[in-house]
Amino acid sequence: MGGDGLTRATQIAVLSANYVAARLRAHYPVLYTGRGGLVAHECIVDLREITKETGVTVDDVAKRLIDYGCHAPTMSFPVAGTLMIEPTESEDLGELDRFCDAMLAIRREIDEVAAGTWAVED
């Protein structure tokens, strides 16, 4: 990759993590943001309050992501009850959107569970 390639890969990874954070922040709290709400190369979403309110855990969300065809992110590191999402420079926009869409669909399912309106579809 060389120096220029490594710099470019890092820039894309940081941009990708911030894209994910921006898409998810209205639905999941994002931890460890800096100025302007930016994250570094990873986006850490906090499910602890969701777990308290609904009983849906980080493990439940990770397993549900698998149902959507997504690899589950790192769970409960560096903080218990969180997901650490680290999109690499090799993830294109379509893949980032697919992951974010799955996370948003899961949040809708969580909200339905909390409201008592969730039903299993055939």
KAQUI-V699316 format. One record per residue. N is the residue number from 1. RES is the residue in three letters. PHI is phi in radians with two decimals (NA if undefined). NEAR is the number of other ideal C-beta (glycine too) atoms within 8 Angstrom. Layout:
# KAQUI-V699316
n=N res=RES phi=PHI near=NEAR
n=N res=RES phi=PHI near=NEAR
This chain:
# KAQUI-V699316
n=1 res=MET phi=NA near=5
n=2 res=GLY phi=1.27 near=5
n=3 res=GLY phi=-1.08 near=5
n=4 res=ASP phi=-1.16 near=7
n=5 res=GLY phi=-1.17 near=8
n=6 res=LEU phi=-1.15 near=9
n=7 res=THR phi=-1.07 near=8
n=8 res=ARG phi=-1.12 near=9
n=9 res=ALA phi=-1.08 near=10
n=10 res=THR phi=-1.13 near=10
n=11 res=GLN phi=-1.04 near=8
n=12 res=ILE phi=-1.17 near=9
n=13 res=ALA phi=-1.10 near=13
n=14 res=VAL phi=-1.16 near=10
n=15 res=LEU phi=-1.05 near=8
n=16 res=SER phi=-1.12 near=13
n=17 res=ALA phi=-1.11 near=16
n=18 res=ASN phi=-1.25 near=11
n=19 res=TYR phi=-1.10 near=11
n=20 res=VAL phi=-1.06 near=14
n=21 res=ALA phi=-1.03 near=14
n=22 res=ALA phi=-1.13 near=7
n=23 res=ARG phi=-1.24 near=9
n=24 res=LEU phi=-1.70 near=14
n=25 res=ARG phi=-1.04 near=10
n=26 res=ALA phi=-1.29 near=3
n=27 res=HIS phi=-2.03 near=7
n=28 res=TYR phi=-2.42 near=11
n=29 res=PRO phi=-1.09 near=7
n=30 res=VAL phi=-1.89 near=14
n=31 res=LEU phi=-1.59 near=9
n=32 res=TYR phi=0.98 near=7
n=33 res=THR phi=-1.70 near=8
n=34 res=GLY phi=-1.82 near=8
n=35 res=ARG phi=-0.99 near=4
n=36 res=GLY phi=1.22 near=4
n=37 res=GLY phi=1.35 near=9
n=38 res=LEU phi=-1.40 near=9
n=39 res=VAL phi=-1.93 near=14
n=40 res=ALA phi=-1.53 near=8
n=41 res=HIS phi=-1.57 near=8
n=42 res=GLU phi=-2.44 near=9
n=43 res=CYS phi=-2.07 near=14
n=44 res=ILE phi=-1.85 near=14
n=45 res=VAL phi=-1.73 near=13
n=46 res=ASP phi=-1.77 near=12
n=47 res=LEU phi=-1.85 near=14
n=48 res=ARG phi=-1.06 near=9
n=49 res=GLU phi=-1.21 near=8
n=50 res=ILE phi=-1.05 near=10
n=51 res=THR phi=-1.09 near=12
n=52 res=LYS phi=-1.06 near=6
n=53 res=GLU phi=-1.37 near=6
n=54 res=THR phi=-2.14 near=9
n=55 res=GLY phi=1.49 near=4
n=56 res=VAL phi=-1.36 near=10
n=57 res=THR phi=-1.77 near=9
n=58 res=VAL phi=-1.05 near=12
n=59 res=ASP phi=-1.11 near=7
n=60 res=ASP phi=-1.07 near=8
n=61 res=VAL phi=-1.15 near=14
n=62 res=ALA phi=-1.06 near=12
n=63 res=LYS phi=-1.16 near=9
n=64 res=ARG phi=-1.19 near=10
n=65 res=LEU phi=-1.02 near=15
n=66 res=ILE phi=-1.08 near=10
n=67 res=ASP phi=-1.05 near=6
n=68 res=TYR phi=-1.50 near=9
n=69 res=GLY phi=1.44 near=6
n=70 res=CYS phi=-1.89 near=9
n=71 res=HIS phi=-1.24 near=5
n=72 res=ALA phi=-1.18 near=9
n=73 res=PRO phi=-1.26 near=10
n=74 res=THR phi=-1.07 near=7
n=75 res=MET phi=-1.82 near=11
n=76 res=SER phi=0.98 near=8
n=77 res=PHE phi=-2.49 near=7
n=78 res=PRO phi=-1.50 near=5
n=79 res=VAL phi=-2.19 near=9
n=80 res=ALA phi=-1.01 near=5
n=81 res=GLY phi=1.44 near=10
n=82 res=THR phi=-2.20 near=16
n=83 res=LEU phi=-2.04 near=13
n=84 res=MET phi=-1.77 near=12
n=85 res=ILE phi=-1.74 near=12
n=86 res=GLU phi=-2.14 near=11
n=87 res=PRO phi=-1.20 near=13
n=88 res=THR phi=-1.55 near=7
n=89 res=GLU phi=-1.14 near=9
n=90 res=SER phi=-1.53 near=4
n=91 res=GLU phi=-1.46 near=8
n=92 res=ASP phi=-1.49 near=6
n=93 res=LEU phi=-1.05 near=6
n=94 res=GLY phi=-1.06 near=6
n=95 res=GLU phi=-1.23 near=9
n=96 res=LEU phi=-1.07 near=13
n=97 res=ASP phi=-1.14 near=9
n=98 res=ARG phi=-1.06 near=10
n=99 res=PHE phi=-1.13 near=13
n=100 res=CYS phi=-1.09 near=11
n=101 res=ASP phi=-1.05 near=8
n=102 res=ALA phi=-1.12 near=12
n=103 res=MET phi=-1.08 near=14
n=104 res=LEU phi=-1.23 near=11
n=105 res=ALA phi=-1.13 near=9
n=106 res=ILE phi=-1.11 near=12
n=107 res=ARG phi=-1.10 near=10
n=108 res=ARG phi=-1.09 near=8
n=109 res=GLU phi=-1.11 near=10
n=110 res=ILE phi=-1.06 near=12
n=111 res=ASP phi=-1.09 near=8
n=112 res=GLU phi=-1.17 near=9
n=113 res=VAL phi=-1.07 near=10
n=114 res=ALA phi=-1.09 near=8
n=115 res=ALA phi=-1.46 near=7
n=116 res=GLY phi=1.34 near=5
n=117 res=THR phi=-1.89 near=5
n=118 res=TRP phi=-1.31 near=8
n=119 res=ALA phi=-2.40 near=4
n=120 res=VAL phi=-1.32 near=4
n=121 res=GLU phi=-1.54 near=3
n=122 res=ASP phi=-1.27 near=2
